[in-house]
Amino acid sequence: MFKLLLVALSLAFVYGEEIAPRITQNDGSKIPLVGLGTWKTGAHTYQAVRDAIEGGYRHIDTSLDYGTEKDVGRAIKDLITEGKIKREDVYVVSKLETNDHPRARVPIGIKESLANLGLKYLDLYLVHSPSGSTDLAETWAGMEDVHKEGLTKSIGVSNFDEKQLDHILAKATVKPVTNQVLCNPYHNQKKLLSYLTKHNITLTAFSPLGGTGEVATLLAESKLVSIAKAHNVTSAQIALKYKVQRNVIVIPSSTTKKHILEDIDLFNFKLTDAEVQEIDSLTKN
């Protein structure tokens, strides 16, 4: 019985170790290549975050607009209290919403998110969308303000195109570390990725398993299914590996523990160049 207990404890320790490698961004920060997205996780957010962190995730993505910040914060707080993690172990991302785009309101937006999360700082704060009436350069100045104040360690953007990035880069003192956009085999964002690489900005892929209405179709694609069989993994794992193999950060969202654990189990196989080309051919953009 004692031996069984030791084995169980040993497995639990390994199970909770950080799995995804971290890549270095342009400000020197290190971000895990795989995170848990919490868009539409709803009432299951708390348990999904617990399952993810206990399963080796160290990157959690949320937003004021998602309505999941409080449950994300509660899960992280409980795991810290239980001695399973330290705050500095977890890379927490949230986002500035359109109503808070004016420079004077950016601190209000981030402080609301921090209050929801129960945290003193974010690891990364993103401008969630370039839409709205406020000039993006003004919004970015506000992002630099909260970065300087220490409310977030890094700042970035989401859903920006090259023209919008050019606009803020022309006046930025602090460069965005990442641009979070829709990116998966149907939308591989090769052109944007090339632009970001040129400017030393990472790409974070949201909906990496397909956008709205696309997931089932994408995961049933014969090319993905065939490649998955060759590696003895799932088509979802192939879709995710397709991105992380090129240092694209992915934040798949799930509330099913089995899928959460599968989505980060990407680092014991490698796609061949021919397989990558096959997946490239699926893109619609």
TAWO-V676670 format. One record per residue. N is the residue number from 1. SS is DSSP state (H for helix, E for strand, L for the rest). NEAR is the number of other ideal C-beta (glycine too) atoms within 10 Angstrom. Layout:
# TAWO-V676670
{{N	SS	NEAR} {N	SS	NEAR}}
This chain:
# TAWO-V676670
{{1	L	5} {2	H	6} {3	H	7} {4	H	8} {5	H	9} {6	H	10} {7	H	10} {8	H	10} {9	H	10} {10	H	10} {11	H	10} {12	H	11} {13	H	9} {14	H	9} {15	H	12} {16	L	16} {17	L	9} {18	L	16} {19	L	18} {20	L	21} {21	L	12} {22	E	15} {23	E	15} {24	E	11} {25	L	20} {26	L	16} {27	L	15} {28	L	9} {29	L	16} {30	E	11} {31	E	23} {32	E	22} {33	L	24} {34	E	25} {35	L	26} {36	E	27} {37	E	28} {38	L	28} {39	L	16} {40	L	13} {41	L	22} {42	H	13} {43	H	9} {44	H	16} {45	H	25} {46	H	18} {47	H	15} {48	H	27} {49	H	28} {50	H	19} {51	H	21} {52	H	26} {53	H	22} {54	H	19} {55	L	19} {56	L	19} {57	L	26} {58	L	22} {59	E	27} {60	E	28} {61	E	27} {62	L	29} {63	L	21} {64	H	20} {65	H	16} {66	H	21} {67	L	16} {68	L	29} {69	H	25} {70	H	15} {71	H	24} {72	H	29} {73	H	23} {74	H	17} {75	H	23} {76	H	23} {77	H	14} {78	H	13} {79	H	20} {80	H	15} {81	H	9} {82	L	10} {83	L	7} {84	L	14} {85	L	17} {86	L	9} {87	H	14} {88	H	7} {89	H	13} {90	L	24} {91	E	21} {92	E	26} {93	E	28} {94	E	32} {95	E	27} {96	E	30} {97	L	18} {98	H	16} {99	H	13} {100	H	25} {101	L	25} {102	L	16} {103	H	18} {104	H	10} {105	H	16} {106	H	27} {107	H	15} {108	H	14} {109	H	25} {110	H	27} {111	H	14} {112	H	16} {113	H	24} {114	H	21} {115	H	12} {116	H	19} {117	H	24} {118	L	14} {119	L	20} {120	L	9} {121	L	16} {122	E	24} {123	L	20} {124	E	24} {125	E	26} {126	E	27} {127	E	30} {128	L	23} {129	L	16} {130	L	19} {131	L	10} {132	L	16} {133	L	7} {134	L	17} {135	L	15} {136	H	19} {137	H	14} {138	H	15} {139	H	23} {140	H	24} {141	H	17} {142	H	24} {143	H	26} {144	H	18} {145	H	16} {146	H	22} {147	H	20} {148	H	11} {149	L	12} {150	L	9} {151	L	20} {152	E	24} {153	L	17} {154	L	22} {155	E	28} {156	E	26} {157	E	27} {158	E	22} {159	L	17} {160	L	24} {161	L	13} {162	H	16} {163	H	8} {164	H	15} {165	H	22} {166	H	12} {167	H	16} {168	H	23} {169	H	15} {170	L	8} {171	L	13} {172	L	16} {173	L	9} {174	L	15} {175	L	16} {176	L	27} {177	L	23} {178	E	23} {179	E	27} {180	E	25} {181	E	20} {182	E	18} {183	L	26} {184	E	26} {185	L	27} {186	L	19} {187	E	20} {188	L	22} {189	L	20} {190	H	13} {191	H	11} {192	H	20} {193	H	21} {194	H	10} {195	H	17} {196	H	22} {197	H	13} {198	H	9} {199	L	14} {200	L	11} {201	L	22} {202	E	22} {203	E	21} {204	E	29} {205	E	26} {206	E	20} {207	L	22} {208	L	28} {209	L	24} {210	L	20} {211	L	15} {212	L	8} {213	L	7} {214	L	17} {215	H	15} {216	H	9} {217	H	10} {218	H	20} {219	H	18} {220	L	10} {221	L	20} {222	H	8} {223	H	15} {224	H	23} {225	H	13} {226	H	13} {227	H	24} {228	H	19} {229	H	12} {230	H	12} {231	H	16} {232	L	8} {233	L	18} {234	L	18} {235	H	21} {236	H	22} {237	H	22} {238	H	26} {239	H	28} {240	H	27} {241	H	24} {242	H	27} {243	H	25} {244	H	20} {245	L	16} {246	L	14} {247	L	13} {248	L	21} {249	E	27} {250	E	29} {251	L	25} {252	L	24} {253	L	23} {254	L	20} {255	L	18} {256	L	12} {257	H	15} {258	H	9} {259	H	16} {260	H	22} {261	H	18} {262	H	18} {263	H	28} {264	H	26} {265	L	18} {266	L	23} {267	L	14} {268	L	7} {269	L	14} {270	L	11} {271	L	18} {272	L	11} {273	H	7} {274	H	8} {275	H	20} {276	H	15} {277	H	10} {278	H	18} {279	H	21} {280	H	12} {281	L	9} {282	L	17} {283	L	13} {284	L	8} {285	L	11}}
